[in-house]
Amino acid sequence: MRGTPIGIAMLNDEREHVWRQNNPANMQVVNQWADVIRKELKNVDGSAPEVVIGSKIITGVRVAQEVGEELHRAGCRSAVMCYNVWNFPFLVWPFINTLGPGVPVLSLSNNNGEFPGNVGLLATDGALRQAGVRTHRITGDMDDPGVQAQLLDWLRAAQAVTTIRNEVYGLYGGHSMGMETGYWHLTPMLKCLGVTCRQIDQLWLLKVMENEVDDADVEAGFAWLTELLGERILYDGKMLTPETLKTQVRLYCALNLVNEDKGFDFCGLKGQRELTEHVCLGDVPEMMMNDPYDWNGPKDAVVCSTEADSNAAVTMQLLKYVTGGLPALFMDVRLYHPERDLWDWCNSGNHASWYAAQSFDAAENYEKITFHPALEYYFKAGGASVEFDAAPGPMTFCRVGIWDERPYMVIVRGESLDLPREETRKLAAETTPTWPHVWAKLECSFEEFLNIFPCNHVQGVPGDRVRALTMACEIAGIKPIVLGPSERPAPIWEQMG
């Protein structure tokens, strides 16, 4: 998975008789923190961001510039500034200004009683904030699992923000059915995340399907799905036939080809109404784009947002990086069951098959999946709809929204519930039983969610990602709004307006 190099450096006292005595211990601390990061910050595909250590402890202006240049040349996009002793705070400026403006900064200090590392942290980090630099601070023992967890959450947040910078979102067809909460808001996205958009007409995909996609590749994909699903492909001879399913596979192949050709890092597919009424339903290709595998083996999960919901795509891309490469779910906020305090979240597209069992073995997930004929009422061109219940477990749900051109993110903890099959069939019959469902329980009230949530589409990933998402928002300048119980202290830049 893509990522950006992480730089680590430490400031010290400029007095030679001081730094000659404590520099060896300080360098040992820097290396120990780097070892923690290298050991723990692993992506789901086994890759990891590069960790670059400043070759010297910073003891003067020239050394600060030298170390800043080292990290700059190594391509570092975030900086972990370690504190172990008192330092001369002004040295941060020749270091940071050489490394480059806009680099996320974490100030990290051991809780050392003999030498006042915390004093150095507060003096130096305070100087950065005085000039309007948004920073984060962590203090504690290096061997403390809680401190390590905070560090890893910050690193995931910084990876998300620095990796999405300069990425290009491929918008196929424009926003669907006039859903303006999914419209691409160019200026806020450029200012906060540095990500831009290029719109391509869906006709381009159709021509690539006709002229560039290899028929043998389509047959291979069709055979793979047939082997995995067998009789759970419910052909009806009209909406779902071998040919309409092959058309969906062909669209998946075309998306991959155009993404590669145009340099799109993630994308959104409009679908309705041009494709769904004249080509095919996008459910299968969108699912396969978001999955970490296909018939060619393991692959990167490529965010593809249904109905070309651009804010959903941005949310999903951030979730992908925050989790180290997991697929992100895309759901409709469909139906609330007040007697159960239960949400039924389902959508025709975008549930990666990975969520059926949360396995990187495609066969294990597909055992729980059925392909149904597309609903002719909505999707006249036909193809398969994908049906399964998402695997149970803790989840974090969120969504980027826009208030008066200013982006914010609503975040809420919850879980995906494991309900008896007979019960879910009855519940699903109240919405659309041939689509995938998440039976979601939230750590907030119905009223709070309804009054704050920005739109009809919600995204999610497994686990508790609230702190990492909050830090990512704070780094980027996006307002995080955590629903339900929250102990988040508002950072100083929010309190100062």
Secondary structure as GFF3:
##gff-version 3
##sequence-region A 1 497
A	DSSP	beta_strand	6	10	.	.	.	ID=ss1
A	DSSP	alpha_helix	16	40	.	.	.	ID=ss2
A	DSSP	beta_strand	51	53	.	.	.	ID=ss3
A	DSSP	alpha_helix	61	73	.	.	.	ID=ss4
A	DSSP	beta_strand	78	83	.	.	.	ID=ss5
A	DSSP	three_ten_helix	89	91	.	.	.	ID=ss6
A	DSSP	alpha_helix	92	99	.	.	.	ID=ss7
A	DSSP	beta_strand	105	109	.	.	.	ID=ss8
A	DSSP	alpha_helix	117	130	.	.	.	ID=ss9
A	DSSP	beta_strand	135	139	.	.	.	ID=ss10
A	DSSP	alpha_helix	145	164	.	.	.	ID=ss11
A	DSSP	beta_strand	168	172	.	.	.	ID=ss12
A	DSSP	three_ten_helix	176	178	.	.	.	ID=ss13
A	DSSP	three_ten_helix	180	182	.	.	.	ID=ss14
A	DSSP	alpha_helix	186	193	.	.	.	ID=ss15
A	DSSP	beta_strand	196	200	.	.	.	ID=ss16
A	DSSP	alpha_helix	202	211	.	.	.	ID=ss17
A	DSSP	alpha_helix	215	229	.	.	.	ID=ss18
A	DSSP	three_ten_helix	230	232	.	.	.	ID=ss19
A	DSSP	alpha_helix	242	262	.	.	.	ID=ss20
A	DSSP	beta_strand	266	269	.	.	.	ID=ss21
A	DSSP	alpha_helix	274	278	.	.	.	ID=ss22
A	DSSP	alpha_helix	283	290	.	.	.	ID=ss23
A	DSSP	beta_strand	293	294	.	.	.	ID=ss24
A	DSSP	beta_strand	297	298	.	.	.	ID=ss25
A	DSSP	beta_strand	304	306	.	.	.	ID=ss26
A	DSSP	alpha_helix	310	322	.	.	.	ID=ss27
A	DSSP	beta_strand	329	337	.	.	.	ID=ss28
A	DSSP	beta_strand	342	346	.	.	.	ID=ss29
A	DSSP	three_ten_helix	353	356	.	.	.	ID=ss30
A	DSSP	alpha_helix	362	366	.	.	.	ID=ss31
A	DSSP	beta_strand	370	373	.	.	.	ID=ss32
A	DSSP	beta_strand	384	387	.	.	.	ID=ss33
A	DSSP	beta_strand	393	403	.	.	.	ID=ss34
A	DSSP	beta_strand	406	416	.	.	.	ID=ss35
A	DSSP	alpha_helix	421	428	.	.	.	ID=ss36
A	DSSP	beta_strand	437	442	.	.	.	ID=ss37
A	DSSP	alpha_helix	446	452	.	.	.	ID=ss38
A	DSSP	beta_strand	457	462	.	.	.	ID=ss39
A	DSSP	alpha_helix	466	476	.	.	.	ID=ss40
A	DSSP	beta_strand	479	482	.	.	.	ID=ss41
A	DSSP	alpha_helix	492	495	.	.	.	ID=ss42
###
